[in-house]
Amino acid sequence: MAAAADSLLIRAASGHPGGYPPVWFMRQAGRSLPEYRELRAGIAMLDACRDPAMITEITLQPVRRHGVDAAILFSDIVVPLVAIGVGIDIVPGVGPVVEHPIRTTADLDVLREIEPADVSYVSQAVRALVGELGGTPLIGFAGAPFTLASYLIEGGPSRDHARTKALMHGQPVLWGALLNRLAVIAREFLRIQLEAGVAAVQLFDSWAGALSRADYERYVLPHSRTVLEPLAEFAVPRIHFGVGTGEFLDLIHRAGADVVGVDWRVGLDEAARRIGPGAVVQGNLDPALLLADWPVLEAEVRRIVIEGRSAAGHVFNLGHGVLPDTDPDVLSRVVDLVHSLS
């Protein structure tokens, strides 16, 4: 852990960058790797997320193959919800599907607080990974309250989040109670990972970009803050990422983020300006460009690294997750290129 604390990732996240930006990829643990597909063959996603040996192996695979500067724990944002008894299945090609969507105050009873024993497999895997990774930091993660709420209210993935927005505006008391419970679950899930030894944490708010700035500030920001602010006691970087959140990057920072993840829609130089003095950013290569010809991809990587220098610190990443059709060799080549750009 001491070596990980002096890693490029931790230094960049603290605003004291090294010679080049540390690089890792969201959804790097699996997705495009043939060794991942072979290991996962015939095994349901949630079953894989509850197997300490499988969590450990899948987390390590991209570190071995790509030489990235950080590992991200193999898991899923619904893992803590399933662990406390919420009926959710991850359907291939669809995503999380909720057995009984939350629509009334009575539905909140299923959302009890999470205990370490509920996710002992996560703690066990984290401890094993910290031993295996040595100086490479391990990032823990959780889903943010808004994104979790959207799945629970809609019953699954949604294009317009209509039921979610209707409940948010029409039943603000229920909304506040739901988001508060989810915030506590997410916070404690991250705390469990931190106590097991992760070197940083990331809060994913995949669907927050569906909101206006005003709605995010009123209905979501206080609950994301409930997750992140208390974790300051661990003195590790807290990364906060949302898709389509360029209009309120400063608010994401105010939620308690040391590092603000930026998708590909906003340049990192502009993102740093919007966040304010001392901004540390993460991102922000469009994942689709990993499928482009190398000269195109190389130019984009170089541009992003240059733009990242306008921030106090920069962690190179994608603007969202690795696409399944990505050639793993291209990811390795991107890592080598970033490492060469001192």
PyMOL commands that set and color helices and strands:
alter all, ss='L'
color gray80, all
select helices_A, chain A and resi 2-5+8-13+34-40+45-48+52-66+79-83+105-110+116-133+145-154+162-170+172-196+208-210+213-234+246-254+268-275+287-291+294-308+328-340
alter helices_A, ss='H'
color red, helices_A
select strands_A, chain A and resi 71-72+88-91+95-98+138-143+200-205+238-242+259-261+280-285+313-318
alter strands_A, ss='S'
color yellow, strands_A
deselect
rebuild
show_as cartoon
